[in-house]
Amino acid sequence: MLGIRPESQNMQESAVKLNNSTQSPLTTVAKLEVKNLFKSYVGQGKQKLTVLQDINFQIFPRELICLVGTSGCGKSTLLNIIAGLLPPSSGQVLVDSQSVTGRPGSDRGMIFQGYTLYPWLTVAQNVAFGLQFQKMPKAETRDRVSYFLNMVGLLKFANSYPKQLSGGMKQRVAIARALANAPAMLLMDEPFGALDAQTKEQMQQFLLELWEQNHVTVLMITHDVEEAIYLSQRIYVMSSHPGQIEAEVDISLPEHRELDIKLSPEFVEIKRQVIHMLRCNGSSDGSSDDISSGDSVH
């Protein structure tokens, strides 16, 4: 059930097994490709600090991929570079084979861990915020906002304000806002990290059901191993100091997953091996105290 490949292996050989999918990554152009990416800073005494080193990976259309690593491994820095919010020191980021290196754009919708809704706007106005820059007719904007609020189950809260919503509801609005702008893919920076355990599991199930509906391409970063396995078709495991792609893990579980799958022997075995990789590669001394395994469900 578990396929693990080191990062150094040929990318063409590292095709994911997409269950119940008619698309094969071997015959599909990558939706996202990161090539030979480095990120360094100059620290005190003009010493060079390498945060990311020779990052290479691909994500194909309709995949939901998680990148998992310990805190401080550079995964948020990597996501910000992919989003165009930070420039790399060298290397390329391509979306649909077009270079987007160092350039933010509406082709990449970003979901942050913190709540990023505008408190003075209603839920509907928050979702419509990006559409106003597209000079979309008001009627079309209303229809689109209603469509995506209905998709995330919050249409009846269209006239509410963020302060009236729970944490999980706020993140649903943020997802609706991102989807309304029709991005080529979603980038998610630990979007459920601030939620309590029960709400977090509900949001994981919500995201998987949403992905099953529209199959938007998703790259999500997390330090929660259980979350990564539950959501993904593949996982990229990062080591730290400097941040590198250590391994790629195929998740050969059914595409449709209920929460109970976390208790299955196959799931537990994948989790054991990924945690082992993180503990071995989390730091120079082999320790990684900040790994979250999601043990609260057991």
Secondary structure, 3 states (H helix, E strand, C coil): CEEEEECCCCHHHCCCCCCCCCCCHHHCCCCEEEEEEEEEEECHHHCEEEEEEEEEEEECCCCEEEEECCCCCCHHHHHHHHHCCCCCCEEEEEECCEECCCCCCCCEEEECCCCCCCCCCCHHHHHHHHHHHHCCCHHHHHHHHHHHHHHCCCHHHCCCCHHHCCHHHHHHHHHHHHHHCCCCEEEEECCCCCCCHHHHHHHHHHHHHHHHHHCCEEEEEECEHHHHHHHCCEEEEEECCCEEEEEEEEECCCCCCCHHHHHCHHHHHHHHHHHHHHHHHCCCCCCCCCCECCHHHC
